[in-house]
Amino acid sequence: MKPIEIKKDIFWLGAIDWNLRDFHGYSTEKGSTYNAYLVMGEKKALFDTVKAEFADEFIRDIKSVLGERKLDYIISNHAEMDHSGALPAVMESFHPDKIIVTKAGQDALNRHFHGNNRPFELIKEGDELSLGDKTVQFYGSAMIHWPESMISLLREYRVLISNDIFGQHWATSERFADEVDQGELHWQAAKYYANIFLPTSPAVKKFLEKLEVKGLQYDMVAPDHGLIWRNNLTEIMKAYKAWSNWETKPKAIVIYDTMWESTAKMARAIMHGLSGEGVSARLFDLRTNHRSDIMTELLDARAVILGSSILNSGILPKMADMITYMKGLRPTNKIGASFGSYGWKNTITKMLNEQLEEMKIELADEGISVQYVPEENDLRKCFELGQKIRNMILAK
Ligand code: FEO
């Protein structure tokens, strides 16, 4: 897509990856974008690049803005390959004087692209870079979400180039967050947070506090993925505050996989007990729902209930996948329970409870297991488990 001037002398350029469907296990069903920004001050500075496969069109777009003028600086806010992949090609085409980067960023770039003869200039928290008529201020944002992550404030322009934070994986021709459907925008921003930033929530919280304490002045937030925030900045800041504080709603999610529908019957009975005014409940069969969409629902849920049958003495593979993924994302401030059917060894709730406890999810109940096929009495117990968790949710 052709470059767009998002504020005077600041150009969005980047790549729209319409076909991306998987971002290391995160389902990007609507693609993504890799945003870079070219600032045409007295000095010309490019903030980040794009994935290597888009290098040619990216270089073409930089040339279309730069014309015969020289690119003075590349600011590398983040070394992950979706933002640095095209860096070697851009260096070769434009020979900027400096790559501005943190020490950790320099080390990461050298480990990605090997060799150490690039014109790095190291900066740290609070440092400034003059573009002649304009100033860039740098702020470390370590562990949101890599150790070397950095954000840049274009002080006179009042634009915060925020790197990954505040992004969304969503390919669109629109560039601003106020130009798209707001419900979908919220979902995509929440999905992005749940699947990328959730495990580093304490760092996000600290970072948000830093923005406030330092009194950074900005009226536009330009992330490295998805849409740029301007008119609805307050909403995204409010959402990030809630997510990074692990705030929950009266909501429960039931996640299960099943062999012969016994565990599915139990799941539906639990849902029946959970449902009713005041509690929002969602049911996810792992055969038809993607782990990253489930994580999005889990983000603000107060309770999570896991169900599986036993296969070869273990839990079903799709549940094992879900648990591995969930564990890495460290959901916090939840209550939980387990259920499932078994054939000859009654260990399903023990296995699932151990996983929940490892995730520091408070067990609301010891769980319910049923041999082979649940009878009416078993389903009544499942219903009661749902009711019990419902009451606990309402009491919190
Ligand atoms: Fe979008 Fe951490 O890279």
Residues whose N, C-alpha, C, O or C-beta is under 5 A from the ligand:
A	BS01	FEO	E80 D82 D164
